[in-house]
Amino acid sequence: MMTIGEMQFGGMLVMAMLTLMLVVCVPQGSNRHAGFVLARWLMVGGTSLLTVQFLLQHQLGLRQLGVTQGVLLNLLLFMPASMLISVAILSVQRQGRVNRGDWLLGTILFGAAALLLGLAVQTDGVPISEDSAMLRYAEYVGAMLYSVMQCWFFRLHYKEFRRMRRTVDEYFDRDCEDLLTWMELSIKLLAVLALLVPMVIFLEGVPHIVFGVVFFFSIAYVVVSLYSYGISEDLARVEEAEDSEMMMMGAADVAAADTLNTDTADVDAREEEMPLSDEQRQRIAEAVERWKQSGAYRQHDLTLDVVAHQMQVPTKQLRLWLRHSEYKKLAGFVNVLRIEEAKRVIREHPEWDAEAVADQCGFNHREYFHRIFRQQLGMTPFQYQKQYAHS
């Protein structure tokens, strides 16, 4: 069975390697994304503090001296490390627009915990190498402050995540929620750690070792996932959708959201309460019909901006029209048209395989074509072909 010292040494190595990866292994071009640049250095700060924490625990053997000494070091380094990692995710979510309000509560809570712990050490009259009841009570309060801080960040993360997921979902011509799967899981992992850390750091023996391993591998997942996202094309695609959203909002609304420490979802919700006029709905309905007749839906990689330009209608109005239609979003709209086109192509060209049919109708991936076809018709393209041949 792994010992506490081995767990601490392993944690130190993992955090050190993550720090080195973030500092050194950044491909050319990633600096174009301000949110990722800031997030990368915030993550470096967080993983560096965790490296120091595991190193000191290993070298000083505080866990072997007593629970209070080990917990004291954990809180003093976990809290700022967690805050840096949390703000890093927020930076990616907001494209670098992190303001002082995002730091304020975390800084206050960490300052209060550090002050309380310091006062306990100074006033209890017990040497730091011995167990202290006063310090233990101070650590209980510090652990609670840690949970409050992480719950605050979870609230910010989840609001931004919901906004991003809706923005991406409405912008592209296919379901793209997988672009943000890593973010959803990372937010949930940090929330679980926020609930468990205040309890587990007071444990000893095997439970503490097991949680220690879970902790640093959870942090590793968050860091590696953010890094992979930052150097991939996924980040550019998400930012394209978000930039379109901001263009629809206008500079004044974006500035107001940043200044008031709110998010664009609040502005978006207010806009949705303002329905289109009858004249606007009629104009868009006519533009939609012309666009359908043109067959432009067969183009690959359509976006809300591209379709609105082709229809010669404002993007914001098209989005509102789709939201209140049976389609709900662009992907739902074009998928209906593309599946109808696929049915026609299958009937006219029974010799074509599914990949050729998908490409002809605007689907980039055969798997996605199969899934949407089955969703709408309850059968695969091959089954539809056989059914039509025997009818």
NORBEL-V278690 format. One record per pair of residues at least 12 apart in sequence whose ideal C-beta (glycine too) atoms are under 7 Angstrom apart, sorted by the first residue. I is the first residue (numbers start at 0). J is the second residue. D is the distance in Angstrom with one decimal. If there is no record, write none. Layout:
i=I j=J d=D
i=I j=J d=D
This chain:
i=1 j=208 d=5.7
i=3 j=62 d=5.1
i=3 j=207 d=6.8
i=3 j=208 d=5.9
i=4 j=57 d=5.9
i=6 j=208 d=4.9
i=6 j=211 d=4.6
i=6 j=212 d=6.1
i=7 j=53 d=5.0
i=7 j=56 d=4.7
i=7 j=57 d=4.0
i=8 j=57 d=5.3
i=10 j=53 d=4.0
i=10 j=211 d=6.3
i=10 j=215 d=4.3
i=11 j=50 d=5.7
i=11 j=53 d=3.8
i=11 j=54 d=4.9
i=11 j=57 d=6.2
i=13 j=215 d=5.1
i=13 j=219 d=5.7
i=14 j=46 d=4.9
i=14 j=49 d=4.4
i=14 j=50 d=4.0
i=14 j=53 d=6.3
i=14 j=215 d=6.6
i=15 j=50 d=4.9
i=17 j=46 d=4.7
i=17 j=219 d=6.1
i=17 j=222 d=4.8
i=18 j=43 d=5.8
i=18 j=46 d=4.4
i=18 j=47 d=5.3
i=18 j=50 d=6.1
i=20 j=226 d=6.6
i=21 j=39 d=5.5
i=21 j=42 d=5.5
i=21 j=43 d=4.9
i=21 j=46 d=6.9
i=21 j=226 d=6.4
i=22 j=43 d=5.9
i=25 j=39 d=6.8
i=25 j=230 d=6.9
i=26 j=230 d=5.2
i=29 j=229 d=5.8
i=29 j=230 d=5.3
i=32 j=229 d=6.7
i=32 j=234 d=5.8
i=32 j=238 d=6.8
i=33 j=94 d=6.2
i=33 j=95 d=3.6
i=34 j=90 d=4.9
i=34 j=91 d=4.9
i=34 j=93 d=6.5
i=34 j=94 d=4.1
i=34 j=95 d=4.1
i=35 j=91 d=6.1
i=35 j=229 d=3.8
i=35 j=234 d=6.4
i=37 j=90 d=4.5
i=37 j=95 d=5.0
i=37 j=97 d=6.9
i=38 j=87 d=4.1
i=38 j=90 d=4.2
i=38 j=91 d=4.8
i=38 j=225 d=6.3
i=39 j=229 d=6.7
i=41 j=83 d=4.9
i=41 j=86 d=5.5
i=41 j=87 d=3.8
i=41 j=90 d=6.4
i=42 j=84 d=6.3
i=42 j=87 d=4.7
i=42 j=222 d=5.7
i=42 j=225 d=6.5
i=44 j=83 d=4.5
i=45 j=80 d=4.5
i=45 j=83 d=3.7
i=45 j=84 d=4.0
i=45 j=87 d=6.8
i=46 j=222 d=6.3
i=48 j=76 d=5.1
i=48 j=79 d=5.9
i=48 j=80 d=3.9
i=49 j=80 d=5.0
i=49 j=218 d=6.7
i=51 j=76 d=6.4
i=52 j=72 d=6.4
i=52 j=73 d=6.8
i=52 j=76 d=3.9
i=52 j=77 d=6.9
i=55 j=72 d=6.0
i=56 j=69 d=6.4
i=56 j=72 d=6.2
i=64 j=128 d=5.7
i=65 j=129 d=6.9
i=65 j=130 d=4.2
i=66 j=201 d=6.0
i=66 j=203 d=6.3
i=67 j=130 d=5.4
i=67 j=131 d=5.4
i=67 j=134 d=4.7
i=67 j=135 d=5.2
i=67 j=138 d=6.5
i=68 j=127 d=6.4
i=70 j=138 d=4.8
i=70 j=200 d=5.2
i=70 j=201 d=6.2
i=71 j=116 d=6.0
i=71 j=134 d=6.6
i=71 j=138 d=6.5
i=73 j=200 d=5.1
i=74 j=112 d=6.1
i=74 j=116 d=6.5
i=74 j=138 d=6.3
i=74 j=141 d=4.6
i=74 j=142 d=6.8
i=74 j=145 d=6.6
i=75 j=113 d=6.3
i=75 j=116 d=6.8
i=77 j=145 d=6.8
i=77 j=196 d=6.8
i=78 j=109 d=4.5
i=78 j=112 d=6.1
i=78 j=145 d=5.4
i=78 j=148 d=6.7
i=79 j=109 d=5.9
i=81 j=149 d=6.2
i=82 j=105 d=4.3
i=82 j=109 d=6.5
i=82 j=148 d=6.6
i=84 j=221 d=6.6
i=85 j=152 d=3.8
i=85 j=189 d=6.7
i=86 j=101 d=6.2
i=86 j=102 d=6.7
i=87 j=225 d=6.7
i=88 j=156 d=5.9
i=88 j=185 d=6.5
i=88 j=225 d=6.8
i=89 j=101 d=6.0
i=89 j=155 d=5.9
i=89 j=156 d=6.6
i=89 j=159 d=6.8
i=91 j=225 d=6.4
i=92 j=159 d=3.9
i=92 j=160 d=6.9
i=92 j=163 d=6.3
i=93 j=159 d=6.6
i=94 j=238 d=6.4
i=94 j=241 d=6.7
i=96 j=257 d=5.3
i=98 j=257 d=6.2
i=98 j=260 d=6.2
i=100 j=260 d=3.9
i=101 j=155 d=6.8
i=101 j=260 d=6.9
i=104 j=148 d=6.8
i=104 j=151 d=5.2
i=105 j=148 d=4.9
i=105 j=151 d=6.9
i=105 j=152 d=7.0
i=108 j=144 d=4.6
i=108 j=147 d=6.0
i=108 j=148 d=4.5
i=111 j=144 d=6.0
i=112 j=141 d=3.9
i=112 j=144 d=4.6
i=112 j=145 d=6.9
i=115 j=137 d=4.9
i=115 j=140 d=5.9
i=115 j=141 d=6.2
i=116 j=137 d=5.2
i=116 j=138 d=6.9
i=116 j=141 d=5.8
i=119 j=133 d=5.0
i=119 j=134 d=4.6
i=119 j=137 d=3.7
i=120 j=134 d=6.3
i=142 j=197 d=3.4
i=142 j=200 d=6.7
i=143 j=197 d=6.4
i=145 j=196 d=6.5
i=145 j=197 d=5.9
i=146 j=193 d=5.5
i=146 j=194 d=6.8
i=146 j=197 d=5.1
i=149 j=189 d=6.6
i=149 j=193 d=3.1
i=150 j=193 d=6.3
i=153 j=186 d=6.6
i=153 j=189 d=6.8
i=153 j=190 d=4.6
i=153 j=193 d=6.7
i=156 j=186 d=4.6
i=157 j=186 d=6.1
i=158 j=262 d=5.4
i=158 j=264 d=6.4
i=159 j=262 d=5.7
i=160 j=179 d=6.7
i=160 j=182 d=5.8
i=160 j=183 d=6.2
i=160 j=186 d=6.1
i=161 j=264 d=6.6
i=162 j=262 d=5.6
i=162 j=263 d=5.9
i=162 j=264 d=4.0
i=163 j=179 d=5.9
i=163 j=237 d=6.6
i=163 j=241 d=7.0
i=164 j=176 d=6.0
i=164 j=179 d=5.6
i=166 j=240 d=5.0
i=166 j=241 d=5.8
i=166 j=244 d=4.9
i=167 j=179 d=6.7
i=167 j=237 d=5.8
i=167 j=240 d=4.9
i=168 j=328 d=6.0
i=169 j=303 d=6.5
i=169 j=318 d=6.2
i=169 j=328 d=4.6
i=169 j=329 d=6.4
i=170 j=240 d=3.8
i=170 j=243 d=6.1
i=170 j=302 d=5.7
i=170 j=303 d=4.9
i=170 j=329 d=7.0
i=171 j=240 d=7.0
i=171 j=302 d=5.9
i=171 j=329 d=7.0
i=171 j=330 d=6.5
i=172 j=300 d=6.9
i=172 j=301 d=4.0
i=172 j=302 d=6.9
i=172 j=329 d=5.8
i=172 j=330 d=5.6
i=172 j=333 d=4.9
i=173 j=330 d=5.4
i=173 j=367 d=6.0
i=174 j=330 d=5.9
i=178 j=233 d=4.8
i=178 j=236 d=6.3
i=178 j=237 d=5.7
i=181 j=224 d=3.9
i=181 j=228 d=5.9
i=185 j=221 d=4.5
i=185 j=224 d=5.8
i=188 j=217 d=4.8
i=188 j=220 d=6.6
i=188 j=221 d=6.2
i=189 j=221 d=6.7
i=192 j=214 d=6.5
i=192 j=217 d=6.1
i=195 j=210 d=6.8
i=243 j=303 d=6.5
i=243 j=304 d=5.3
i=243 j=314 d=6.6
i=244 j=263 d=6.4
i=247 j=314 d=5.8
i=247 j=315 d=4.3
i=248 j=263 d=6.1
i=248 j=266 d=5.6
i=252 j=266 d=4.7
i=271 j=319 d=7.0
i=271 j=322 d=6.8
i=275 j=316 d=6.2
i=275 j=319 d=5.6
i=275 j=320 d=6.3
i=279 j=316 d=5.8
i=280 j=320 d=6.6
i=282 j=312 d=6.9
i=283 j=312 d=5.4
i=283 j=316 d=6.0
i=283 j=317 d=6.3
i=283 j=320 d=4.7
i=286 j=310 d=4.1
i=286 j=311 d=6.5
i=286 j=312 d=5.0
i=287 j=310 d=6.7
i=290 j=309 d=6.1
i=290 j=310 d=5.0
i=291 j=336 d=6.2
i=295 j=309 d=5.5
i=296 j=333 d=4.8
i=296 j=336 d=4.4
i=296 j=337 d=6.1
i=296 j=361 d=6.0
i=297 j=340 d=6.4
i=297 j=360 d=5.9
i=297 j=361 d=4.5
i=298 j=361 d=6.0
i=299 j=361 d=5.8
i=299 j=363 d=5.7
i=300 j=363 d=6.9
i=301 j=333 d=6.2
i=303 j=317 d=6.7
i=303 j=318 d=6.1
i=303 j=329 d=5.2
i=306 j=329 d=6.4
i=333 j=361 d=6.9
i=334 j=371 d=5.0
i=337 j=360 d=4.5
i=337 j=361 d=5.0
i=337 j=362 d=6.3
i=338 j=371 d=6.3
i=338 j=372 d=5.9
i=338 j=375 d=5.0
i=340 j=360 d=4.6
i=341 j=356 d=5.5
i=341 j=360 d=4.7
i=341 j=372 d=6.6
i=341 j=380 d=6.8
i=342 j=383 d=6.9
i=344 j=356 d=5.2
i=344 j=359 d=5.5
i=344 j=360 d=6.4
i=345 j=380 d=6.2
i=345 j=383 d=6.1
i=345 j=384 d=5.2
i=345 j=387 d=6.8
i=346 j=387 d=5.6
i=349 j=384 d=6.0
i=349 j=388 d=6.5
i=353 j=365 d=5.6
i=353 j=368 d=6.7
i=353 j=369 d=6.8
i=353 j=380 d=5.0
i=353 j=381 d=6.9
i=356 j=380 d=6.3
